[in-house]
């Protein structure tokens, strides 16, 4: 007798769906900070570019950590 396929938990689905937002949200925060610092200090576009790069690096590191944690938590039978 066949067993029914396992349904993934809602928590796991929410975690997986959030991975797509990690990188763009980090970039958006970097752009937001850089834009307002440039506007306040009059250094247009230096800080915007610096914080954009920091946002990209931060997003990639966060995404890599999240994927590494996901791969570690995933059991071989899933």
PyMOL Python script that loads the backbone (N, CA, C, O; Angstrom):
from pymol import cmd

cmd.read_pdbstr("""\
ATOM      1  N   UNK A   1       0.842  -1.175   0.000  1.00  0.00           N
ATOM      2  CA  UNK A   1       0.000   0.000   0.000  1.00  0.00           C
ATOM      3  C   UNK A   1       0.888   1.239   0.000  1.00  0.00           C
ATOM      4  O   UNK A   1       1.812   1.346   0.806  1.00  0.00           O
ATOM      5  N   UNK A   2       0.606   2.175  -0.906  1.00  0.00           N
ATOM      6  CA  UNK A   2       1.406   3.388  -1.030  1.00  0.00           C
ATOM      7  C   UNK A   2       1.010   4.388   0.038  1.00  0.00           C
ATOM      8  O   UNK A   2      -0.159   4.519   0.402  1.00  0.00           O
ATOM      9  N   UNK A   3       2.026   5.095   0.531  1.00  0.00           N
ATOM     10  CA  UNK A   3       1.754   6.156   1.490  1.00  0.00           C
ATOM     11  C   UNK A   3       1.521   7.452   0.708  1.00  0.00           C
ATOM     12  O   UNK A   3       2.135   7.657  -0.339  1.00  0.00           O
ATOM     13  N   UNK A   4       0.653   8.315   1.198  1.00  0.00           N
ATOM     14  CA  UNK A   4       0.412   9.578   0.492  1.00  0.00           C
ATOM     15  C   UNK A   4       1.663  10.455   0.554  1.00  0.00           C
ATOM     16  O   UNK A   4       2.419  10.378   1.523  1.00  0.00           O
ATOM     17  N   UNK A   5       1.890  11.286  -0.464  1.00  0.00           N
ATOM     18  CA  UNK A   5       3.069  12.151  -0.449  1.00  0.00           C
ATOM     19  C   UNK A   5       2.973  13.154   0.694  1.00  0.00           C
ATOM     20  O   UNK A   5       1.892  13.628   1.043  1.00  0.00           O
ATOM     21  N   UNK A   6       4.130  13.462   1.263  1.00  0.00           N
ATOM     22  CA  UNK A   6       4.169  14.422   2.373  1.00  0.00           C
ATOM     23  C   UNK A   6       3.980  15.833   1.853  1.00  0.00           C
ATOM     24  O   UNK A   6       4.566  16.223   0.843  1.00  0.00           O
ATOM     25  N   UNK A   7       3.160  16.587   2.550  1.00  0.00           N
ATOM     26  CA  UNK A   7       2.973  17.989   2.203  1.00  0.00           C
ATOM     27  C   UNK A   7       3.965  18.819   3.000  1.00  0.00           C
ATOM     28  O   UNK A   7       4.134  18.593   4.198  1.00  0.00           O
ATOM     29  N   UNK A   8       4.617  19.766   2.365  1.00  0.00           N
ATOM     30  CA  UNK A   8       5.545  20.614   3.120  1.00  0.00           C
ATOM     31  C   UNK A   8       4.767  21.494   4.099  1.00  0.00           C
ATOM     32  O   UNK A   8       3.635  21.894   3.824  1.00  0.00           O
ATOM     33  N   UNK A   9       5.362  21.778   5.197  1.00  0.00           N
ATOM     34  CA  UNK A   9       4.693  22.605   6.189  1.00  0.00           C
ATOM     35  C   UNK A   9       4.606  24.048   5.694  1.00  0.00           C
ATOM     36  O   UNK A   9       5.394  24.478   4.852  1.00  0.00           O
ATOM     37  N   UNK A  10       3.653  24.773   6.221  1.00  0.00           N
ATOM     38  CA  UNK A  10       3.482  26.173   5.829  1.00  0.00           C
ATOM     39  C   UNK A  10       4.686  27.010   6.243  1.00  0.00           C
ATOM     40  O   UNK A  10       5.041  27.980   5.573  1.00  0.00           O
ATOM     41  N   UNK A  11       5.302  26.631   7.341  1.00  0.00           N
ATOM     42  CA  UNK A  11       6.489  27.356   7.797  1.00  0.00           C
ATOM     43  C   UNK A  11       7.611  27.233   6.780  1.00  0.00           C
ATOM     44  O   UNK A  11       8.291  28.215   6.482  1.00  0.00           O
ATOM     45  N   UNK A  12       7.807  26.042   6.250  1.00  0.00           N
ATOM     46  CA  UNK A  12       8.853  25.795   5.257  1.00  0.00           C
ATOM     47  C   UNK A  12       8.559  26.577   3.973  1.00  0.00           C
ATOM     48  O   UNK A  12       9.466  27.150   3.369  1.00  0.00           O
ATOM     49  N   UNK A  13       7.295  26.596   3.563  1.00  0.00           N
ATOM     50  CA  UNK A  13       6.923  27.350   2.367  1.00  0.00           C
ATOM     51  C   UNK A  13       7.141  28.854   2.550  1.00  0.00           C
ATOM     52  O   UNK A  13       7.601  29.534   1.632  1.00  0.00           O
ATOM     53  N   UNK A  14       6.816  29.360   3.716  1.00  0.00           N
ATOM     54  CA  UNK A  14       7.028  30.778   3.996  1.00  0.00           C
ATOM     55  C   UNK A  14       8.518  31.107   3.988  1.00  0.00           C
ATOM     56  O   UNK A  14       8.929  32.153   3.486  1.00  0.00           O
ATOM     57  N   UNK A  15       9.310  30.215   4.542  1.00  0.00           N
ATOM     58  CA  UNK A  15      10.759  30.422   4.564  1.00  0.00           C
ATOM     59  C   UNK A  15      11.331  30.435   3.146  1.00  0.00           C
ATOM     60  O   UNK A  15      12.152  31.289   2.811  1.00  0.00           O
ATOM     61  N   UNK A  16      10.902  29.502   2.331  1.00  0.00           N
ATOM     62  CA  UNK A  16      11.390  29.439   0.954  1.00  0.00           C
ATOM     63  C   UNK A  16      10.950  30.645   0.139  1.00  0.00           C
ATOM     64  O   UNK A  16      11.720  31.160  -0.672  1.00  0.00           O
ATOM     65  N   UNK A  17       9.735  31.092   0.344  1.00  0.00           N
ATOM     66  CA  UNK A  17       9.252  32.236  -0.427  1.00  0.00           C
ATOM     67  C   UNK A  17       9.946  33.535  -0.006  1.00  0.00           C
ATOM     68  O   UNK A  17      10.027  34.473  -0.799  1.00  0.00           O
ATOM     69  N   UNK A  18      10.435  33.599   1.208  1.00  0.00           N
ATOM     70  CA  UNK A  18      11.118  34.815   1.658  1.00  0.00           C
ATOM     71  C   UNK A  18      12.511  34.954   1.059  1.00  0.00           C
ATOM     72  O   UNK A  18      13.067  36.052   1.066  1.00  0.00           O
ATOM     73  N   UNK A  19      13.090  33.877   0.545  1.00  0.00           N
ATOM     74  CA  UNK A  19      14.431  33.955  -0.041  1.00  0.00           C
ATOM     75  C   UNK A  19      14.472  34.901  -1.233  1.00  0.00           C
ATOM     76  O   UNK A  19      15.492  35.542  -1.481  1.00  0.00           O
ATOM     77  N   UNK A  20      13.390  34.990  -1.957  1.00  0.00           N
ATOM     78  CA  UNK A  20      13.343  35.877  -3.112  1.00  0.00           C
ATOM     79  C   UNK A  20      13.326  37.347  -2.756  1.00  0.00           C
ATOM     80  O   UNK A  20      13.564  38.192  -3.619  1.00  0.00           O
ATOM     81  N   UNK A  21      13.054  37.668  -1.519  1.00  0.00           N
ATOM     82  CA  UNK A  21      13.000  39.066  -1.088  1.00  0.00           C
ATOM     83  C   UNK A  21      14.268  39.529  -0.376  1.00  0.00           C
ATOM     84  O   UNK A  21      14.428  40.720  -0.109  1.00  0.00           O
ATOM     85  N   UNK A  22      15.156  38.611  -0.072  1.00  0.00           N
ATOM     86  CA  UNK A  22      16.352  38.968   0.700  1.00  0.00           C
ATOM     87  C   UNK A  22      17.236  39.944  -0.072  1.00  0.00           C
ATOM     88  O   UNK A  22      17.595  41.001   0.448  1.00  0.00           O
ATOM     89  N   UNK A  23      17.582  39.602  -1.290  1.00  0.00           N
ATOM     90  CA  UNK A  23      18.487  40.443  -2.076  1.00  0.00           C
ATOM     91  C   UNK A  23      17.870  41.790  -2.441  1.00  0.00           C
ATOM     92  O   UNK A  23      18.503  42.817  -2.197  1.00  0.00           O
ATOM     93  N   UNK A  24      16.665  41.838  -3.014  1.00  0.00           N
ATOM     94  CA  UNK A  24      16.108  43.156  -3.371  1.00  0.00           C
ATOM     95  C   UNK A  24      15.868  44.069  -2.167  1.00  0.00           C
ATOM     96  O   UNK A  24      16.022  45.286  -2.276  1.00  0.00           O
ATOM     97  N   UNK A  25      15.499  43.503  -1.035  1.00  0.00           N
ATOM     98  CA  UNK A  25      15.263  44.358   0.126  1.00  0.00           C
ATOM     99  C   UNK A  25      16.566  44.945   0.655  1.00  0.00           C
ATOM    100  O   UNK A  25      16.590  46.095   1.094  1.00  0.00           O
ATOM    101  N   UNK A  26      17.642  44.178   0.620  1.00  0.00           N
ATOM    102  CA  UNK A  26      18.940  44.701   1.058  1.00  0.00           C
ATOM    103  C   UNK A  26      19.414  45.816   0.129  1.00  0.00           C
ATOM    104  O   UNK A  26      19.951  46.825   0.586  1.00  0.00           O
ATOM    105  N   UNK A  27      19.216  45.633  -1.158  1.00  0.00           N
ATOM    106  CA  UNK A  27      19.605  46.669  -2.116  1.00  0.00           C
ATOM    107  C   UNK A  27      18.761  47.925  -1.904  1.00  0.00           C
ATOM    108  O   UNK A  27      19.287  49.037  -1.945  1.00  0.00           O
ATOM    109  N   UNK A  28      17.467  47.755  -1.679  1.00  0.00           N
ATOM    110  CA  UNK A  28      16.584  48.910  -1.468  1.00  0.00           C
ATOM    111  C   UNK A  28      16.986  49.694  -0.225  1.00  0.00           C
ATOM    112  O   UNK A  28      16.972  50.925  -0.242  1.00  0.00           O
ATOM    113  N   UNK A  29      17.342  49.003   0.847  1.00  0.00           N
ATOM    114  CA  UNK A  29      17.767  49.690   2.062  1.00  0.00           C
ATOM    115  C   UNK A  29      19.055  50.464   1.808  1.00  0.00           C
ATOM    116  O   UNK A  29      19.190  51.607   2.245  1.00  0.00           O
ATOM    117  N   UNK A  30      20.001  49.846   1.105  1.00  0.00           N
ATOM    118  CA  UNK A  30      21.247  50.539   0.779  1.00  0.00           C
ATOM    119  C   UNK A  30      21.010  51.774  -0.074  1.00  0.00           C
ATOM    120  O   UNK A  30      21.605  52.824   0.173  1.00  0.00           O
ATOM    121  N   UNK A  31      20.148  51.657  -1.073  1.00  0.00           N
ATOM    122  CA  UNK A  31      19.835  52.816  -1.920  1.00  0.00           C
ATOM    123  C   UNK A  31      19.146  53.919  -1.133  1.00  0.00           C
ATOM    124  O   UNK A  31      19.440  55.100  -1.320  1.00  0.00           O
ATOM    125  N   UNK A  32      18.233  53.537  -0.257  1.00  0.00           N
ATOM    126  CA  UNK A  32      17.507  54.508   0.565  1.00  0.00           C
ATOM    127  C   UNK A  32      18.478  55.289   1.464  1.00  0.00           C
ATOM    128  O   UNK A  32      18.421  56.517   1.525  1.00  0.00           O
ATOM    129  N   UNK A  33      19.355  54.577   2.149  1.00  0.00           N
ATOM    130  CA  UNK A  33      20.322  55.233   3.039  1.00  0.00           C
ATOM    131  C   UNK A  33      21.269  56.114   2.235  1.00  0.00           C
ATOM    132  O   UNK A  33      21.522  57.261   2.606  1.00  0.00           O
ATOM    133  N   UNK A  34      21.791  55.582   1.137  1.00  0.00           N
ATOM    134  CA  UNK A  34      22.722  56.361   0.315  1.00  0.00           C
ATOM    135  C   UNK A  34      22.090  57.605  -0.264  1.00  0.00           C
ATOM    136  O   UNK A  34      22.721  58.662  -0.289  1.00  0.00           O
ATOM    137  N   UNK A  35      20.860  57.505  -0.730  1.00  0.00           N
ATOM    138  CA  UNK A  35      20.166  58.655  -1.308  1.00  0.00           C
ATOM    139  C   UNK A  35      19.994  59.771  -0.285  1.00  0.00           C
ATOM    140  O   UNK A  35      20.291  60.932  -0.566  1.00  0.00           O
ATOM    141  N   UNK A  36      19.514  59.414   0.900  1.00  0.00           N
ATOM    142  CA  UNK A  36      19.269  60.456   1.888  1.00  0.00           C
ATOM    143  C   UNK A  36      20.549  61.015   2.488  1.00  0.00           C
ATOM    144  O   UNK A  36      20.592  62.192   2.846  1.00  0.00           O
ATOM    145  N   UNK A  37      21.586  60.208   2.608  1.00  0.00           N
ATOM    146  CA  UNK A  37      22.869  60.755   3.061  1.00  0.00           C
ATOM    147  C   UNK A  37      23.460  61.690   2.009  1.00  0.00           C
ATOM    148  O   UNK A  37      24.016  62.733   2.353  1.00  0.00           O
ATOM    149  N   UNK A  38      23.347  61.330   0.736  1.00  0.00           N
ATOM    150  CA  UNK A  38      23.817  62.210  -0.336  1.00  0.00           C
ATOM    151  C   UNK A  38      23.050  63.524  -0.345  1.00  0.00           C
ATOM    152  O   UNK A  38      23.635  64.593  -0.520  1.00  0.00           O
ATOM    153  N   UNK A  39      21.756  63.442  -0.160  1.00  0.00           N
ATOM    154  CA  UNK A  39      20.923  64.647  -0.147  1.00  0.00           C
ATOM    155  C   UNK A  39      21.284  65.538   1.039  1.00  0.00           C
ATOM    156  O   UNK A  39      21.353  66.760   0.907  1.00  0.00           O
ATOM    157  N   UNK A  40      21.512  64.925   2.185  1.00  0.00           N
ATOM    158  CA  UNK A  40      21.814  65.669   3.409  1.00  0.00           C
ATOM    159  C   UNK A  40      23.220  66.283   3.364  1.00  0.00           C
ATOM    160  O   UNK A  40      23.422  67.423   3.780  1.00  0.00           O
ATOM    161  N   UNK A  41      24.187  65.507   2.851  1.00  0.00           N
ATOM    162  CA  UNK A  41      25.573  65.965   2.851  1.00  0.00           C
ATOM    163  C   UNK A  41      26.000  66.627   1.542  1.00  0.00           C
ATOM    164  O   UNK A  41      27.082  67.210   1.470  1.00  0.00           O
ATOM    165  N   UNK A  42      25.170  66.545   0.515  1.00  0.00           N
ATOM    166  CA  UNK A  42      25.502  67.149  -0.772  1.00  0.00           C
ATOM    167  C   UNK A  42      26.631  66.442  -1.504  1.00  0.00           C
ATOM    168  O   UNK A  42      27.433  67.088  -2.177  1.00  0.00           O
ATOM    169  N   UNK A  43      26.700  65.149  -1.383  1.00  0.00           N
ATOM    170  CA  UNK A  43      27.782  64.383  -2.009  1.00  0.00           C
ATOM    171  C   UNK A  43      27.289  63.539  -3.176  1.00  0.00           C
ATOM    172  O   UNK A  43      27.878  62.501  -3.479  1.00  0.00           O
ATOM    173  N   UNK A  44      26.227  63.966  -3.828  1.00  0.00           N
ATOM    174  CA  UNK A  44      25.576  63.197  -4.894  1.00  0.00           C
ATOM    175  C   UNK A  44      26.576  62.769  -5.963  1.00  0.00           C
ATOM    176  O   UNK A  44      27.327  63.646  -6.391  1.00  0.00           O
ATOM    177  N   UNK A  45      26.676  61.596  -6.423  1.00  0.00           N
ATOM    178  CA  UNK A  45      26.071  60.309  -6.114  1.00  0.00           C
ATOM    179  C   UNK A  45      27.006  59.370  -5.371  1.00  0.00           C
ATOM    180  O   UNK A  45      26.809  58.156  -5.410  1.00  0.00           O
ATOM    181  N   UNK A  46      28.014  59.895  -4.698  1.00  0.00           N
ATOM    182  CA  UNK A  46      29.056  59.062  -4.091  1.00  0.00           C
ATOM    183  C   UNK A  46      28.481  58.076  -3.073  1.00  0.00           C
ATOM    184  O   UNK A  46      28.699  56.870  -3.191  1.00  0.00           O
ATOM    185  N   UNK A  47      27.764  58.568  -2.094  1.00  0.00           N
ATOM    186  CA  UNK A  47      27.247  57.681  -1.045  1.00  0.00           C
ATOM    187  C   UNK A  47      26.154  56.759  -1.566  1.00  0.00           C
ATOM    188  O   UNK A  47      25.979  55.651  -1.060  1.00  0.00           O
ATOM    189  N   UNK A  48      25.422  57.212  -2.570  1.00  0.00           N
ATOM    190  CA  UNK A  48      24.418  56.349  -3.185  1.00  0.00           C
ATOM    191  C   UNK A  48      25.085  55.105  -3.776  1.00  0.00           C
ATOM    192  O   UNK A  48      24.604  53.988  -3.588  1.00  0.00           O
ATOM    193  N   UNK A  49      26.173  55.302  -4.476  1.00  0.00           N
ATOM    194  CA  UNK A  49      26.891  54.179  -5.068  1.00  0.00           C
ATOM    195  C   UNK A  49      27.534  53.290  -4.009  1.00  0.00           C
ATOM    196  O   UNK A  49      27.513  52.064  -4.119  1.00  0.00           O
ATOM    197  N   UNK A  50      28.104  53.916  -2.984  1.00  0.00           N
ATOM    198  CA  UNK A  50      28.745  53.144  -1.903  1.00  0.00           C
ATOM    199  C   UNK A  50      27.713  52.273  -1.196  1.00  0.00           C
ATOM    200  O   UNK A  50      27.952  51.085  -0.975  1.00  0.00           O
ATOM    201  N   UNK A  51      26.585  52.843  -0.844  1.00  0.00           N
ATOM    202  CA  UNK A  51      25.578  52.071  -0.122  1.00  0.00           C
ATOM    203  C   UNK A  51      24.853  51.084  -1.025  1.00  0.00           C
ATOM    204  O   UNK A  51      24.341  50.075  -0.541  1.00  0.00           O
ATOM    205  N   UNK A  52      24.797  51.352  -2.328  1.00  0.00           N
ATOM    206  CA  UNK A  52      24.263  50.370  -3.262  1.00  0.00           C
ATOM    207  C   UNK A  52      25.145  49.121  -3.260  1.00  0.00           C
ATOM    208  O   UNK A  52      24.644  48.000  -3.175  1.00  0.00           O
ATOM    209  N   UNK A  53      26.444  49.318  -3.354  1.00  0.00           N
ATOM    210  CA  UNK A  53      27.376  48.184  -3.338  1.00  0.00           C
ATOM    211  C   UNK A  53      27.292  47.450  -1.999  1.00  0.00           C
ATOM    212  O   UNK A  53      27.285  46.219  -1.970  1.00  0.00           O
ATOM    213  N   UNK A  54      27.229  48.188  -0.901  1.00  0.00           N
ATOM    214  CA  UNK A  54      27.091  47.545   0.412  1.00  0.00           C
ATOM    215  C   UNK A  54      25.788  46.764   0.515  1.00  0.00           C
ATOM    216  O   UNK A  54      25.760  45.693   1.122  1.00  0.00           O
ATOM    217  N   UNK A  55      24.716  47.276  -0.063  1.00  0.00           N
ATOM    218  CA  UNK A  55      23.438  46.573  -0.069  1.00  0.00           C
ATOM    219  C   UNK A  55      23.505  45.279  -0.870  1.00  0.00           C
ATOM    220  O   UNK A  55      22.963  44.256  -0.450  1.00  0.00           O
ATOM    221  N   UNK A  56      24.172  45.321  -2.027  1.00  0.00           N
ATOM    222  CA  UNK A  56      24.323  44.119  -2.844  1.00  0.00           C
ATOM    223  C   UNK A  56      25.138  43.065  -2.098  1.00  0.00           C
ATOM    224  O   UNK A  56      24.755  41.896  -2.050  1.00  0.00           O
ATOM    225  N   UNK A  57      26.256  43.479  -1.520  1.00  0.00           N
ATOM    226  CA  UNK A  57      27.111  42.541  -0.778  1.00  0.00           C
ATOM    227  C   UNK A  57      26.357  41.966   0.417  1.00  0.00           C
ATOM    228  O   UNK A  57      26.401  40.760   0.662  1.00  0.00           O
ATOM    229  N   UNK A  58      25.676  42.815   1.149  1.00  0.00           N
ATOM    230  CA  UNK A  58      24.901  42.360   2.300  1.00  0.00           C
ATOM    231  C   UNK A  58      23.808  41.389   1.882  1.00  0.00           C
ATOM    232  O   UNK A  58      23.598  40.367   2.535  1.00  0.00           O
ATOM    233  N   UNK A  59      23.116  41.702   0.802  1.00  0.00           N
ATOM    234  CA  UNK A  59      22.059  40.822   0.314  1.00  0.00           C
ATOM    235  C   UNK A  59      22.579  39.473  -0.127  1.00  0.00           C
ATOM    236  O   UNK A  59      21.969  38.444   0.164  1.00  0.00           O
ATOM    237  N   UNK A  60      23.705  39.466  -0.831  1.00  0.00           N
ATOM    238  CA  UNK A  60      24.289  38.200  -1.275  1.00  0.00           C
ATOM    239  C   UNK A  60      24.755  37.349  -0.095  1.00  0.00           C
ATOM    240  O   UNK A  60      24.567  36.132  -0.084  1.00  0.00           O
ATOM    241  N   UNK A  61      25.360  37.995   0.893  1.00  0.00           N
ATOM    242  CA  UNK A  61      25.787  37.247   2.085  1.00  0.00           C
ATOM    243  C   UNK A  61      24.592  36.684   2.846  1.00  0.00           C
ATOM    244  O   UNK A  61      24.626  35.540   3.300  1.00  0.00           O
ATOM    245  N   UNK A  62      23.550  37.473   2.985  1.00  0.00           N
ATOM    246  CA  UNK A  62      22.352  37.003   3.681  1.00  0.00           C
ATOM    247  C   UNK A  62      21.689  35.860   2.927  1.00  0.00           C
ATOM    248  O   UNK A  62      21.236  34.888   3.531  1.00  0.00           O
ATOM    249  N   UNK A  63      21.634  35.980   1.615  1.00  0.00           N
ATOM    250  CA  UNK A  63      21.047  34.930   0.793  1.00  0.00           C
ATOM    251  C   UNK A  63      21.867  33.647   0.880  1.00  0.00           C
ATOM    252  O   UNK A  63      21.307  32.555   0.982  1.00  0.00           O
ATOM    253  N   UNK A  64      23.186  33.777   0.841  1.00  0.00           N
ATOM    254  CA  UNK A  64      24.047  32.597   0.941  1.00  0.00           C
ATOM    255  C   UNK A  64      23.879  31.920   2.300  1.00  0.00           C
ATOM    256  O   UNK A  64      23.812  30.693   2.379  1.00  0.00           O
ATOM    257  N   UNK A  65      23.809  32.718   3.375  1.00  0.00           N
ATOM    258  CA  UNK A  65      23.603  32.141   4.712  1.00  0.00           C
ATOM    259  C   UNK A  65      22.264  31.433   4.819  1.00  0.00           C
ATOM    260  O   UNK A  65      22.173  30.343   5.384  1.00  0.00           O
ATOM    261  N   UNK A  66      21.229  32.052   4.277  1.00  0.00           N
ATOM    262  CA  UNK A  66      19.893  31.454   4.347  1.00  0.00           C
ATOM    263  C   UNK A  66      19.837  30.152   3.553  1.00  0.00           C
ATOM    264  O   UNK A  66      19.263  29.167   4.016  1.00  0.00           O
ATOM    265  N   UNK A  67      20.428  30.144   2.363  1.00  0.00           N
ATOM    266  CA  UNK A  67      20.429  28.924   1.552  1.00  0.00           C
ATOM    267  C   UNK A  67      21.279  27.832   2.194  1.00  0.00           C
ATOM    268  O   UNK A  67      20.929  26.653   2.135  1.00  0.00           O
ATOM    269  N   UNK A  68      22.385  28.219   2.801  1.00  0.00           N
ATOM    270  CA  UNK A  68      23.233  27.239   3.496  1.00  0.00           C
ATOM    271  C   UNK A  68      22.472  26.623   4.669  1.00  0.00           C
ATOM    272  O   UNK A  68      22.533  25.413   4.890  1.00  0.00           O
ATOM    273  N   UNK A  69      21.758  27.461   5.417  1.00  0.00           N
ATOM    274  CA  UNK A  69      20.967  26.968   6.544  1.00  0.00           C
ATOM    275  C   UNK A  69      19.839  26.056   6.050  1.00  0.00           C
ATOM    276  O   UNK A  69      19.530  25.042   6.676  1.00  0.00           O
ATOM    277  N   UNK A  70      19.230  26.430   4.923  1.00  0.00           N
ATOM    278  CA  UNK A  70      18.158  25.606   4.352  1.00  0.00           C
ATOM    279  C   UNK A  70      18.689  24.239   3.919  1.00  0.00           C
ATOM    280  O   UNK A  70      18.058  23.213   4.173  1.00  0.00           O
ATOM    281  N   UNK A  71      19.836  24.232   3.274  1.00  0.00           N
ATOM    282  CA  UNK A  71      20.407  22.965   2.801  1.00  0.00           C
ATOM    283  C   UNK A  71      20.828  22.088   3.972  1.00  0.00           C
ATOM    284  O   UNK A  71      20.731  20.863   3.892  1.00  0.00           O
ATOM    285  N   UNK A  72      21.295  22.700   5.059  1.00  0.00           N
ATOM    286  CA  UNK A  72      21.710  21.938   6.240  1.00  0.00           C
ATOM    287  C   UNK A  72      20.479  21.329   6.943  1.00  0.00           C
ATOM    288  O   UNK A  72      20.525  20.190   7.407  1.00  0.00           O
ATOM    289  N   UNK A  73      19.389  22.095   7.012  1.00  0.00           N
ATOM    290  CA  UNK A  73      18.191  21.627   7.699  1.00  0.00           C
ATOM    291  C   UNK A  73      17.406  20.602   6.898  1.00  0.00           C
ATOM    292  O   UNK A  73      16.644  19.816   7.461  1.00  0.00           O
ATOM    293  N   UNK A  74      17.592  20.610   5.584  1.00  0.00           N
ATOM    294  CA  UNK A  74      16.825  19.699   4.730  1.00  0.00           C
ATOM    295  C   UNK A  74      17.366  18.275   4.886  1.00  0.00           C
ATOM    296  O   UNK A  74      18.564  18.033   4.738  1.00  0.00           O
ATOM    297  N   UNK A  75      16.485  17.365   5.181  1.00  0.00           N
ATOM    298  CA  UNK A  75      16.929  15.969   5.329  1.00  0.00           C
ATOM    299  C   UNK A  75      17.001  15.305   3.954  1.00  0.00           C
ATOM    300  O   UNK A  75      16.335  15.761   3.025  1.00  0.00           O
ATOM    301  N   UNK A  76      17.782  14.252   3.802  1.00  0.00           N
ATOM    302  CA  UNK A  76      17.941  13.614   2.501  1.00  0.00           C
ATOM    303  C   UNK A  76      16.659  13.019   1.927  1.00  0.00           C
ATOM    304  O   UNK A  76      16.548  12.890   0.708  1.00  0.00           O
ATOM    305  N   UNK A  77      15.700  12.658   2.752  1.00  0.00           N
ATOM    306  CA  UNK A  77      14.484  12.032   2.230  1.00  0.00           C
ATOM    307  C   UNK A  77      13.446  13.032   1.759  1.00  0.00           C
ATOM    308  O   UNK A  77      12.405  12.624   1.244  1.00  0.00           O
ATOM    309  N   UNK A  78      13.692  14.349   1.917  1.00  0.00           N
ATOM    310  CA  UNK A  78      12.725  15.363   1.472  1.00  0.00           C
ATOM    311  C   UNK A  78      12.892  15.666   0.021  1.00  0.00           C
ATOM    312  O   UNK A  78      12.164  16.495  -0.525  1.00  0.00           O
TER     313      UNK A  78
END
""", "prot")
cmd.dss("prot")
cmd.show_as("cartoon", "prot")
cmd.util.cbc("prot")
cmd.orient("prot")
